[in-house]
Amino acid sequence: MLHAHHEGEDARLWDMIDTRAPACFLHVERMKVQHEAMGVHLKALDLALSACKAAARRADAEPIRVALRGVSAALAAHFPDEEKNIVPAIEHVVSQPEMEWFGQHGQRATPKGQGWNMVGAIVSAQPDGGREWLKKHMPGSLGLVWKLIGAPSYARFRAAVEGRRR
């Protein structure tokens, strides 16, 4: 899903911002560099997962843990920077139909049954823990559904990924 998110930004968003908000050039260039660096960790993760699947139960999981730590560190630097310096530009230069394309692109890339996990990943990456994002994107009854069903589902997923019982 992260691959698809970055592919969408790389394919469409950066040119939109460069053209419509040229003062953001340095921010956009930094986003491109961050995406490239994260791509190295994502590629390592893909390779480690493939090797682990091929070896079945006897595989060494350490390469997966190393790659995940790299992805996590890259995201910890990237997301706050993107929220602070790119999202405000997006709100001024990207139209609603264009934004809908990004949403549809992300939905198409989300594997069946992983919707709550995708929302959880987005929420947990927000600087404020997702409160503002949830208010904006899941108002009213949708927010309640997230609280009662989505958030617990995501918590179970995270616990399983991290090797904790929940």
N, C-alpha and C positions, 0 to 999 in steps of 0.2 A: 504494500500500500504506500509505503514511503517512496519507493521507486516511482510509482505513478504520480504521486504528489509533486515530486521534484521534476519529473518529465514534463508535467503540465506547466509548471512555472518556467522551466527552461525553454520550452517550445513557444510559449505565448506571453507570459507575464513580463519578463524582463524587457522585451522589445516594446511592449505597451508603455511601460514606465519610462524607459529611455526616451521614447518619442514624445510622450505627453507630459513628462515631468523631468526634463533634462537636468535639473538641479540635483536629482537623486542618483546621478550617474555613479558616484563613488559607492553609494549603498548597494546599488545593483551589482556592480563589479565585485563587491565583497560577498554578496549572496552567491554569485557564480563560483567564486573561489571556495566558499564554504560547501556548496553542493558538490564540487569536484572532490574535495577532501572527504566528505561524507561518503561519496561514491566508492572510494577506496575501501572504507570499512564495510559498506554494504556488499561489495564484491567479495571481500574476505568472508563475510557471513554466509553469503550464498555458497561459496566453495566449501566452507566448513560444514554447512548443513548437508550439502550433497555428499561429502565424504562420510559424514556420520550416518546418513541413510544407507549408503552403499555398504558400510561396515556393520550395520545393524547394531546389536546390543554391545558389542565389544569396542565400539568407537570411543576415542578420547574426546571428551566434551570440552576440553580446555580451549581449543581453537574457537569454538563457538562463544565461550565466555569472553575471550579476548576481543573478538570481533564485536560482540554486544557492548562491551565496555567502550570500545572505540566509537561505535554508533551513538551510545548514550552521551559520551563526552562531546561529540560533534553537535548533537542536538541541543545539549545544554548551552553551547555557545551560540548556535544558529537561531533557535526559536526566539529567545528574548531580543536578539538583534533584529530579526524579521518583524516581530511585533512592534518594536519601538520605531524602526526606520522605514519599513516597507508597507505595513498595514495602513498607516495614515495616508500614504500616497495612493494605495489601492482605492481607498474610500473616495478619493477625489478624481481619479483618472480612469477607473475601470467601470464600465456600465453594468447595470443589473443583468442584462442578457449575457454579457461576457462572464460575469461572476457565476451565472448559472452553468455555463460551460464547464468551469472548473469543478463545481459541485457534481455535475454529471460524470465528468472524467474520473473523479475520485470514487463515486459510487460504482462505476463500471469496474474499477480496479479492486474493489473490496470483495474478497471471497465470500461466497454464500455463508451465512451464519456468523460473520465477523463484524456486523454493523455496530453492535454495542462496544466491541473492542476498539473499533475505529473511533467512535465518539469518545470513549474513555481515554484513548491516546491523545486526542485533541484536547480534551478537558484537562488532563494531567499535565500537559505541556504549557498551559497558560500560566503567566506569572502570578495571577491572583487565585490559582487553583481552579479556574474555570467559571467562577461566579458570573462575570460579565458575559462571557461567551454563551453560557447557558441561558442567561436572560435574553440575549439577542437572538439565539438560534433555536432555543427550545422553550419558548414562553408557555405559561399556563399549564395546561394538562400534559403537554409534551415533557415539560420539566418534571412533573410528578411521575410520569412513566419512567423517565430516566432515574429518578431518585429511588423508586420502588423496584424496578426491574433491571434497568441498564447498569446503574452503578454497582449493585451487588454482583451482577454477571461479570462486569469488568474486573471487580475485585477478585473474584474466583479465578478468572483467567490470569491475572497478574500473579496471584499466589501460586498457581500451577507453573507458570513460566519461571518464577523465582525459586521454585522448589519448596515452597511453604505449604502447609496444610491450611485449609480454610473451611 
